């Protein structure tokens, strides 16, 4: 780095100025707006911790979920399956 541009600057008098203030204020305002929006979105969520989605009667059963009797413990079809031990 070329320190020649620092020759006329006194470290005790150099300040960030108006541009630094504007940038910091803009970041603070943007953060406040994002946090407010985030809390609004979280308030819209209906979350009941004690209730699993599969326990709810108003929802149809998940077709990808394993059903009773769908276990893979028995021998599979075809000659490639191994006999149970």
Gaussian input, Z-matrix of N, CA and C with variables (Angstrom, degrees):
# hf/3-21g

backbone

0 1
 N
 C     1     B1
 C     2     B2     1     A1
 N     3     B3     2     A2     1     D1
 C     4     B4     3     A3     2     D2
 C     5     B5     4     A4     3     D3
 N     6     B6     5     A5     4     D4
 C     7     B7     6     A6     5     D5
 C     8     B8     7     A7     6     D6
 N     9     B9     8     A8     7     D7
 C    10    B10     9     A9     8     D8
 C    11    B11    10    A10     9     D9
 N    12    B12    11    A11    10    D10
 C    13    B13    12    A12    11    D11
 C    14    B14    13    A13    12    D12
 N    15    B15    14    A14    13    D13
 C    16    B16    15    A15    14    D14
 C    17    B17    16    A16    15    D15
 N    18    B18    17    A17    16    D16
 C    19    B19    18    A18    17    D17
 C    20    B20    19    A19    18    D18
 N    21    B21    20    A20    19    D19
 C    22    B22    21    A21    20    D20
 C    23    B23    22    A22    21    D21
 N    24    B24    23    A23    22    D22
 C    25    B25    24    A24    23    D23
 C    26    B26    25    A25    24    D24
 N    27    B27    26    A26    25    D25
 C    28    B28    27    A27    26    D26
 C    29    B29    28    A28    27    D27
 N    30    B30    29    A29    28    D28
 C    31    B31    30    A30    29    D29
 C    32    B32    31    A31    30    D30
 N    33    B33    32    A32    31    D31
 C    34    B34    33    A33    32    D32
 C    35    B35    34    A34    33    D33
 N    36    B36    35    A35    34    D34
 C    37    B37    36    A36    35    D35
 C    38    B38    37    A37    36    D36
 N    39    B39    38    A38    37    D37
 C    40    B40    39    A39    38    D38
 C    41    B41    40    A40    39    D39
 N    42    B42    41    A41    40    D40
 C    43    B43    42    A42    41    D41
 C    44    B44    43    A43    42    D42
 N    45    B45    44    A44    43    D43
 C    46    B46    45    A45    44    D44
 C    47    B47    46    A46    45    D45
 N    48    B48    47    A47    46    D46
 C    49    B49    48    A48    47    D47
 C    50    B50    49    A49    48    D48
 N    51    B51    50    A50    49    D49
 C    52    B52    51    A51    50    D50
 C    53    B53    52    A52    51    D51
 N    54    B54    53    A53    52    D52
 C    55    B55    54    A54    53    D53
 C    56    B56    55    A55    54    D54
 N    57    B57    56    A56    55    D55
 C    58    B58    57    A57    56    D56
 C    59    B59    58    A58    57    D57
 N    60    B60    59    A59    58    D58
 C    61    B61    60    A60    59    D59
 C    62    B62    61    A61    60    D60
 N    63    B63    62    A62    61    D61
 C    64    B64    63    A63    62    D62
 C    65    B65    64    A64    63    D63
 N    66    B66    65    A65    64    D64
 C    67    B67    66    A66    65    D65
 C    68    B68    67    A67    66    D66
 N    69    B69    68    A68    67    D67
 C    70    B70    69    A69    68    D68
 C    71    B71    70    A70    69    D69
 N    72    B72    71    A71    70    D70
 C    73    B73    72    A72    71    D71
 C    74    B74    73    A73    72    D72
 N    75    B75    74    A74    73    D73
 C    76    B76    75    A75    74    D74
 C    77    B77    76    A76    75    D75
 N    78    B78    77    A77    76    D76
 C    79    B79    78    A78    77    D77
 C    80    B80    79    A79    78    D78
 N    81    B81    80    A80    79    D79
 C    82    B82    81    A81    80    D80
 C    83    B83    82    A82    81    D81
 N    84    B84    83    A83    82    D82
 C    85    B85    84    A84    83    D83
 C    86    B86    85    A85    84    D84
 N    87    B87    86    A86    85    D85
 C    88    B88    87    A87    86    D86
 C    89    B89    88    A88    87    D87
 N    90    B90    89    A89    88    D88
 C    91    B91    90    A90    89    D89
 C    92    B92    91    A91    90    D90
 N    93    B93    92    A92    91    D91
 C    94    B94    93    A93    92    D92
 C    95    B95    94    A94    93    D93
 N    96    B96    95    A95    94    D94
 C    97    B97    96    A96    95    D95
 C    98    B98    97    A97    96    D96
 N    99    B99    98    A98    97    D97
 C   100   B100    99    A99    98    D98
 C   101   B101   100   A100    99    D99
 N   102   B102   101   A101   100   D100
 C   103   B103   102   A102   101   D101
 C   104   B104   103   A103   102   D102
 N   105   B105   104   A104   103   D103
 C   106   B106   105   A105   104   D104
 C   107   B107   106   A106   105   D105
 N   108   B108   107   A107   106   D106
 C   109   B109   108   A108   107   D107
 C   110   B110   109   A109   108   D108
 N   111   B111   110   A110   109   D109
 C   112   B112   111   A111   110   D110
 C   113   B113   112   A112   111   D111
 N   114   B114   113   A113   112   D112
 C   115   B115   114   A114   113   D113
 C   116   B116   115   A115   114   D114
 N   117   B117   116   A116   115   D115
 C   118   B118   117   A117   116   D116
 C   119   B119   118   A118   117   D117
 N   120   B120   119   A119   118   D118
 C   121   B121   120   A120   119   D119
 C   122   B122   121   A121   120   D120
 N   123   B123   122   A122   121   D121
 C   124   B124   123   A123   122   D122
 C   125   B125   124   A124   123   D123
 N   126   B126   125   A125   124   D124
 C   127   B127   126   A126   125   D125
 C   128   B128   127   A127   126   D126
 N   129   B129   128   A128   127   D127
 C   130   B130   129   A129   128   D128
 C   131   B131   130   A130   129   D129
 N   132   B132   131   A131   130   D130
 C   133   B133   132   A132   131   D131
 C   134   B134   133   A133   132   D132
 N   135   B135   134   A134   133   D133
 C   136   B136   135   A135   134   D134
 C   137   B137   136   A136   135   D135
 N   138   B138   137   A137   136   D136
 C   139   B139   138   A138   137   D137
 C   140   B140   139   A139   138   D138
 N   141   B141   140   A140   139   D139
 C   142   B142   141   A141   140   D140
 C   143   B143   142   A142   141   D141
 N   144   B144   143   A143   142   D142
 C   145   B145   144   A144   143   D143
 C   146   B146   145   A145   144   D144
 N   147   B147   146   A146   145   D145
 C   148   B148   147   A147   146   D146
 C   149   B149   148   A148   147   D147
 N   150   B150   149   A149   148   D148
 C   151   B151   150   A150   149   D149
 C   152   B152   151   A151   150   D150
 N   153   B153   152   A152   151   D151
 C   154   B154   153   A153   152   D152
 C   155   B155   154   A154   153   D153
 N   156   B156   155   A155   154   D154
 C   157   B157   156   A156   155   D155
 C   158   B158   157   A157   156   D156
 N   159   B159   158   A158   157   D157
 C   160   B160   159   A159   158   D158
 C   161   B161   160   A160   159   D159
 N   162   B162   161   A161   160   D160
 C   163   B163   162   A162   161   D161
 C   164   B164   163   A163   162   D162
 N   165   B165   164   A164   163   D163
 C   166   B166   165   A165   164   D164
 C   167   B167   166   A166   165   D165
 N   168   B168   167   A167   166   D166
 C   169   B169   168   A168   167   D167
 C   170   B170   169   A169   168   D168
 N   171   B171   170   A170   169   D169
 C   172   B172   171   A171   170   D170
 C   173   B173   172   A172   171   D171
 N   174   B174   173   A173   172   D172
 C   175   B175   174   A174   173   D173
 C   176   B176   175   A175   174   D174
 N   177   B177   176   A176   175   D175
 C   178   B178   177   A177   176   D176
 C   179   B179   178   A178   177   D177
 N   180   B180   179   A179   178   D178
 C   181   B181   180   A180   179   D179
 C   182   B182   181   A181   180   D180
 N   183   B183   182   A182   181   D181
 C   184   B184   183   A183   182   D182
 C   185   B185   184   A184   183   D183
 N   186   B186   185   A185   184   D184
 C   187   B187   186   A186   185   D185
 C   188   B188   187   A187   186   D186
 N   189   B189   188   A188   187   D187
 C   190   B190   189   A189   188   D188
 C   191   B191   190   A190   189   D189
 N   192   B192   191   A191   190   D190
 C   193   B193   192   A192   191   D191
 C   194   B194   193   A193   192   D192
 N   195   B195   194   A194   193   D193
 C   196   B196   195   A195   194   D194
 C   197   B197   196   A196   195   D195
 N   198   B198   197   A197   196   D196
 C   199   B199   198   A198   197   D197
 C   200   B200   199   A199   198   D198
 N   201   B201   200   A200   199   D199
 C   202   B202   201   A201   200   D200
 C   203   B203   202   A202   201   D201
 N   204   B204   203   A203   202   D202
 C   205   B205   204   A204   203   D203
 C   206   B206   205   A205   204   D204
 N   207   B207   206   A206   205   D205
 C   208   B208   207   A207   206   D206
 C   209   B209   208   A208   207   D207
 N   210   B210   209   A209   208   D208
 C   211   B211   210   A210   209   D209
 C   212   B212   211   A211   210   D210
 N   213   B213   212   A212   211   D211
 C   214   B214   213   A213   212   D212
 C   215   B215   214   A214   213   D213
 N   216   B216   215   A215   214   D214
 C   217   B217   216   A216   215   D215
 C   218   B218   217   A217   216   D216
 N   219   B219   218   A218   217   D217
 C   220   B220   219   A219   218   D218
 C   221   B221   220   A220   219   D219
 N   222   B222   221   A221   220   D220
 C   223   B223   222   A222   221   D221
 C   224   B224   223   A223   222   D222
 N   225   B225   224   A224   223   D223
 C   226   B226   225   A225   224   D224
 C   227   B227   226   A226   225   D225
 N   228   B228   227   A227   226   D226
 C   229   B229   228   A228   227   D227
 C   230   B230   229   A229   228   D228
 N   231   B231   230   A230   229   D229
 C   232   B232   231   A231   230   D230
 C   233   B233   232   A232   231   D231
 N   234   B234   233   A233   232   D232
 C   235   B235   234   A234   233   D233
 C   236   B236   235   A235   234   D234
 N   237   B237   236   A236   235   D235
 C   238   B238   237   A237   236   D236
 C   239   B239   238   A238   237   D237
 N   240   B240   239   A239   238   D238
 C   241   B241   240   A240   239   D239
 C   242   B242   241   A241   240   D240
 N   243   B243   242   A242   241   D241
 C   244   B244   243   A243   242   D242
 C   245   B245   244   A244   243   D243
 N   246   B246   245   A245   244   D244
 C   247   B247   246   A246   245   D245
 C   248   B248   247   A247   246   D246
 N   249   B249   248   A248   247   D247
 C   250   B250   249   A249   248   D248
 C   251   B251   250   A250   249   D249
 N   252   B252   251   A251   250   D250
 C   253   B253   252   A252   251   D251
 C   254   B254   253   A253   252   D252

   B1=1.4370
   B2=1.5364
   B3=1.2999
   B4=1.4575
   B5=1.5310
   B6=1.3503
   B7=1.4606
   B8=1.5309
   B9=1.3355
   B10=1.4651
   B11=1.5209
   B12=1.2959
   B13=1.4663
   B14=1.5320
   B15=1.3327
   B16=1.4569
   B17=1.5303
   B18=1.3136
   B19=1.4589
   B20=1.5263
   B21=1.3196
   B22=1.4559
   B23=1.5126
   B24=1.3219
   B25=1.4601
   B26=1.5206
   B27=1.2993
   B28=1.4626
   B29=1.5282
   B30=1.3370
   B31=1.4672
   B32=1.5288
   B33=1.3179
   B34=1.4617
   B35=1.5286
   B36=1.3324
   B37=1.4603
   B38=1.5157
   B39=1.3148
   B40=1.4583
   B41=1.5233
   B42=1.3377
   B43=1.4627
   B44=1.5280
   B45=1.3233
   B46=1.4533
   B47=1.5254
   B48=1.3005
   B49=1.4542
   B50=1.5078
   B51=1.3252
   B52=1.4611
   B53=1.5241
   B54=1.3161
   B55=1.4673
   B56=1.5328
   B57=1.2962
   B58=1.4635
   B59=1.5164
   B60=1.3398
   B61=1.4616
   B62=1.5219
   B63=1.3222
   B64=1.4662
   B65=1.5266
   B66=1.3034
   B67=1.4716
   B68=1.5253
   B69=1.3127
   B70=1.4679
   B71=1.5301
   B72=1.3220
   B73=1.4698
   B74=1.5259
   B75=1.3294
   B76=1.4642
   B77=1.5291
   B78=1.3127
   B79=1.4686
   B80=1.5255
   B81=1.3198
   B82=1.4624
   B83=1.5265
   B84=1.3229
   B85=1.4701
   B86=1.5282
   B87=1.3278
   B88=1.4645
   B89=1.5233
   B90=1.3185
   B91=1.4636
   B92=1.5256
   B93=1.3254
   B94=1.4662
   B95=1.5281
   B96=1.3279
   B97=1.4704
   B98=1.5248
   B99=1.3193
   B100=1.4662
   B101=1.5292
   B102=1.3263
   B103=1.4617
   B104=1.5275
   B105=1.3240
   B106=1.4655
   B107=1.5288
   B108=1.3141
   B109=1.4601
   B110=1.5257
   B111=1.3142
   B112=1.4631
   B113=1.5244
   B114=1.3352
   B115=1.4652
   B116=1.5242
   B117=1.3226
   B118=1.4704
   B119=1.5242
   B120=1.3204
   B121=1.4573
   B122=1.5308
   B123=1.3224
   B124=1.4612
   B125=1.5182
   B126=1.3224
   B127=1.4629
   B128=1.5170
   B129=1.3226
   B130=1.4658
   B131=1.5233
   B132=1.3188
   B133=1.4543
   B134=1.5199
   B135=1.3427
   B136=1.4590
   B137=1.5242
   B138=1.3278
   B139=1.4535
   B140=1.5153
   B141=1.3435
   B142=1.4546
   B143=1.5241
   B144=1.3145
   B145=1.4535
   B146=1.5283
   B147=1.3095
   B148=1.4585
   B149=1.5071
   B150=1.2998
   B151=1.4505
   B152=1.5294
   B153=1.3234
   B154=1.4612
   B155=1.5289
   B156=1.3285
   B157=1.4623
   B158=1.5178
   B159=1.3340
   B160=1.4617
   B161=1.5229
   B162=1.3482
   B163=1.4592
   B164=1.5257
   B165=1.2952
   B166=1.4576
   B167=1.5155
   B168=1.3218
   B169=1.4575
   B170=1.5204
   B171=1.3357
   B172=1.4600
   B173=1.5281
   B174=1.3359
   B175=1.4557
   B176=1.5223
   B177=1.3439
   B178=1.4712
   B179=1.5262
   B180=1.3341
   B181=1.4680
   B182=1.5244
   B183=1.2997
   B184=1.4603
   B185=1.5257
   B186=1.3487
   B187=1.4754
   B188=1.5249
   B189=1.3255
   B190=1.4584
   B191=1.5225
   B192=1.3288
   B193=1.4642
   B194=1.5253
   B195=1.3243
   B196=1.4716
   B197=1.5281
   B198=1.3033
   B199=1.4548
   B200=1.5287
   B201=1.3244
   B202=1.4719
   B203=1.5292
   B204=1.3146
   B205=1.4551
   B206=1.5204
   B207=1.3349
   B208=1.4596
   B209=1.5234
   B210=1.3177
   B211=1.4603
   B212=1.5248
   B213=1.3032
   B214=1.4579
   B215=1.5190
   B216=1.3252
   B217=1.4625
   B218=1.5192
   B219=1.2969
   B220=1.4599
   B221=1.5081
   B222=1.3502
   B223=1.4682
   B224=1.5148
   B225=1.3027
   B226=1.4533
   B227=1.5130
   B228=1.3210
   B229=1.4715
   B230=1.5180
   B231=1.3145
   B232=1.4593
   B233=1.5156
   B234=1.3361
   B235=1.4537
   B236=1.5460
   B237=1.3230
   B238=1.4601
   B239=1.5174
   B240=1.3307
   B241=1.4643
   B242=1.5260
   B243=1.3182
   B244=1.4619
   B245=1.5349
   B246=1.3257
   B247=1.4810
   B248=1.5231
   B249=1.3414
   B250=1.4751
   B251=1.5149
   B252=1.3065
   B253=1.4621
   B254=1.4843
   A1=107.70
   A2=114.13
   A3=120.37
   A4=109.47
   A5=119.01
   A6=121.11
   A7=114.24
   A8=119.08
   A9=120.29
   A10=112.29
   A11=118.90
   A12=120.81
   A13=110.97
   A14=117.76
   A15=121.87
   A16=112.86
   A17=117.93
   A18=121.19
   A19=112.73
   A20=118.70
   A21=120.74
   A22=113.96
   A23=119.53
   A24=121.91
   A25=111.10
   A26=115.07
   A27=121.23
   A28=107.08
   A29=120.00
   A30=121.77
   A31=113.17
   A32=118.88
   A33=120.90
   A34=112.47
   A35=118.70
   A36=121.02
   A37=113.35
   A38=119.61
   A39=122.26
   A40=108.68
   A41=115.80
   A42=121.83
   A43=108.72
   A44=117.67
   A45=119.59
   A46=113.42
   A47=118.45
   A48=120.60
   A49=113.38
   A50=113.34
   A51=121.16
   A52=110.76
   A53=116.91
   A54=119.85
   A55=111.16
   A56=117.91
   A57=121.01
   A58=111.72
   A59=116.51
   A60=121.13
   A61=110.86
   A62=116.95
   A63=121.18
   A64=110.76
   A65=117.15
   A66=120.79
   A67=110.72
   A68=118.19
   A69=121.63
   A70=110.35
   A71=117.39
   A72=120.32
   A73=111.33
   A74=117.23
   A75=120.19
   A76=110.95
   A77=117.19
   A78=120.18
   A79=111.63
   A80=117.17
   A81=120.64
   A82=111.09
   A83=117.27
   A84=120.67
   A85=110.40
   A86=117.09
   A87=120.31
   A88=111.08
   A89=117.14
   A90=120.73
   A91=110.87
   A92=117.13
   A93=120.71
   A94=111.23
   A95=116.94
   A96=120.32
   A97=110.68
   A98=117.30
   A99=120.16
   A100=112.03
   A101=117.43
   A102=120.11
   A103=111.46
   A104=116.67
   A105=120.15
   A106=110.69
   A107=117.29
   A108=120.96
   A109=111.12
   A110=116.51
   A111=121.05
   A112=111.23
   A113=117.23
   A114=119.18
   A115=111.36
   A116=118.08
   A117=120.02
   A118=110.69
   A119=117.06
   A120=119.88
   A121=111.22
   A122=117.69
   A123=120.12
   A124=112.15
   A125=117.66
   A126=120.38
   A127=111.96
   A128=117.68
   A129=121.59
   A130=112.16
   A131=117.92
   A132=121.66
   A133=109.73
   A134=115.96
   A135=121.69
   A136=107.21
   A137=115.82
   A138=120.75
   A139=109.32
   A140=116.15
   A141=121.79
   A142=107.15
   A143=116.74
   A144=121.69
   A145=113.14
   A146=118.89
   A147=121.45
   A148=114.21
   A149=119.26
   A150=121.40
   A151=110.35
   A152=116.36
   A153=120.50
   A154=109.10
   A155=119.26
   A156=120.52
   A157=113.11
   A158=119.06
   A159=120.77
   A160=111.82
   A161=117.98
   A162=121.19
   A163=112.47
   A164=117.77
   A165=120.19
   A166=109.95
   A167=117.12
   A168=121.89
   A169=111.50
   A170=118.62
   A171=120.14
   A172=113.03
   A173=118.33
   A174=121.48
   A175=109.93
   A176=117.23
   A177=118.55
   A178=109.62
   A179=117.99
   A180=119.84
   A181=110.50
   A182=115.57
   A183=122.09
   A184=108.27
   A185=118.18
   A186=118.78
   A187=112.79
   A188=118.39
   A189=120.41
   A190=112.33
   A191=117.03
   A192=120.73
   A193=109.43
   A194=117.54
   A195=119.28
   A196=110.97
   A197=115.42
   A198=122.06
   A199=109.02
   A200=117.68
   A201=119.31
   A202=110.50
   A203=117.01
   A204=122.36
   A205=113.31
   A206=117.61
   A207=121.20
   A208=111.86
   A209=118.51
   A210=119.70
   A211=109.91
   A212=116.54
   A213=122.55
   A214=111.80
   A215=118.34
   A216=119.99
   A217=112.43
   A218=119.42
   A219=121.71
   A220=111.64
   A221=117.25
   A222=119.88
   A223=110.24
   A224=116.20
   A225=121.30
   A226=110.61
   A227=116.81
   A228=119.69
   A229=111.22
   A230=116.52
   A231=121.84
   A232=113.19
   A233=116.12
   A234=121.19
   A235=112.95
   A236=119.21
   A237=120.34
   A238=112.67
   A239=117.93
   A240=119.13
   A241=110.47
   A242=114.34
   A243=120.35
   A244=109.42
   A245=116.86
   A246=118.35
   A247=109.61
   A248=116.55
   A249=119.00
   A250=110.59
   A251=117.25
   A252=122.04
   A253=111.12
   D1=140.90
   D2=-178.51
   D3=-89.86
   D4=108.72
   D5=-176.00
   D6=-81.14
   D7=7.73
   D8=-178.12
   D9=-67.61
   D10=-29.05
   D11=179.36
   D12=-73.31
   D13=-17.29
   D14=178.29
   D15=-84.48
   D16=-5.84
   D17=-172.95
   D18=-61.61
   D19=-36.85
   D20=-176.87
   D21=-93.50
   D22=3.07
   D23=-176.60
   D24=-101.27
   D25=134.54
   D26=175.69
   D27=-99.79
   D28=122.76
   D29=-177.56
   D30=-60.22
   D31=-21.74
   D32=-179.11
   D33=-82.23
   D34=-18.12
   D35=-177.44
   D36=-108.83
   D37=-6.85
   D38=-179.88
   D39=-78.42
   D40=127.07
   D41=-178.74
   D42=-129.68
   D43=158.31
   D44=-178.20
   D45=-66.96
   D46=-28.45
   D47=176.51
   D48=84.01
   D49=-169.33
   D50=-175.68
   D51=-70.84
   D52=-37.06
   D53=-179.08
   D54=-61.91
   D55=-41.85
   D56=177.29
   D57=-62.71
   D58=-40.49
   D59=178.15
   D60=-64.04
   D61=-43.30
   D62=-179.54
   D63=-63.73
   D64=-42.61
   D65=-179.84
   D66=-64.64
   D67=-44.11
   D68=-179.82
   D69=-65.35
   D70=-42.40
   D71=178.37
   D72=-65.34
   D73=-40.03
   D74=178.13
   D75=-63.18
   D76=-41.53
   D77=177.44
   D78=-64.80
   D79=-39.84
   D80=179.23
   D81=-65.82
   D82=-41.75
   D83=179.52
   D84=-67.04
   D85=-42.84
   D86=178.86
   D87=-62.43
   D88=-39.72
   D89=178.45
   D90=-64.93
   D91=-42.38
   D92=179.21
   D93=-63.49
   D94=-41.66
   D95=179.13
   D96=-65.38
   D97=-42.38
   D98=178.93
   D99=-64.99
   D100=-40.73
   D101=178.38
   D102=-64.98
   D103=-39.92
   D104=178.47
   D105=-64.20
   D106=-43.59
   D107=177.58
   D108=-63.69
   D109=-40.58
   D110=179.89
   D111=-62.60
   D112=-43.59
   D113=179.85
   D114=-67.87
   D115=-33.66
   D116=175.66
   D117=-64.15
   D118=-42.37
   D119=179.74
   D120=-66.49
   D121=-37.57
   D122=178.39
   D123=-67.67
   D124=-32.51
   D125=178.57
   D126=-69.18
   D127=-22.40
   D128=179.51
   D129=-76.47
   D130=-19.42
   D131=-176.43
   D132=-77.40
   D133=129.59
   D134=176.17
   D135=-97.38
   D136=103.63
   D137=-173.62
   D138=-123.14
   D139=120.69
   D140=175.44
   D141=-117.15
   D142=111.88
   D143=-171.75
   D144=-67.18
   D145=-30.06
   D146=-175.27
   D147=-83.83
   D148=-0.46
   D149=-172.62
   D150=-121.24
   D151=121.29
   D152=177.03
   D153=-84.43
   D154=150.27
   D155=-178.74
   D156=-60.62
   D157=-32.28
   D158=-179.29
   D159=-74.86
   D160=-17.09
   D161=-179.93
   D162=-84.13
   D163=-11.67
   D164=-176.92
   D165=-79.06
   D166=132.73
   D167=-177.25
   D168=-78.78
   D169=-23.36
   D170=-176.75
   D171=-81.13
   D172=-7.09
   D173=178.42
   D174=-101.50
   D175=140.10
   D176=175.09
   D177=-70.22
   D178=154.44
   D179=-179.85
   D180=-65.74
   D181=149.23
   D182=179.74
   D183=-75.06
   D184=120.80
   D185=-178.13
   D186=-68.39
   D187=-21.75
   D188=179.37
   D189=-84.62
   D190=-12.91
   D191=-179.57
   D192=-74.03
   D193=143.77
   D194=178.62
   D195=-66.88
   D196=134.42
   D197=-179.80
   D198=-96.38
   D199=157.51
   D200=176.95
   D201=-58.99
   D202=132.23
   D203=-179.15
   D204=91.67
   D205=-0.89
   D206=-179.58
   D207=-96.80
   D208=28.99
   D209=-177.69
   D210=-82.00
   D211=160.57
   D212=-176.80
   D213=-101.00
   D214=30.23
   D215=-177.11
   D216=-84.08
   D217=-22.77
   D218=-178.03
   D219=-86.10
   D220=169.79
   D221=178.33
   D222=-69.28
   D223=141.90
   D224=179.97
   D225=-84.23
   D226=169.35
   D227=-179.35
   D228=-74.72
   D229=152.51
   D230=174.58
   D231=93.58
   D232=166.02
   D233=-176.08
   D234=-77.02
   D235=-13.65
   D236=-177.42
   D237=-77.77
   D238=-11.61
   D239=-178.27
   D240=-79.85
   D241=148.24
   D242=-179.96
   D243=-84.51
   D244=147.79
   D245=176.19
   D246=-71.45
   D247=151.06
   D248=179.28
   D249=-65.58
   D250=146.18
   D251=-179.55
   D252=-106.82

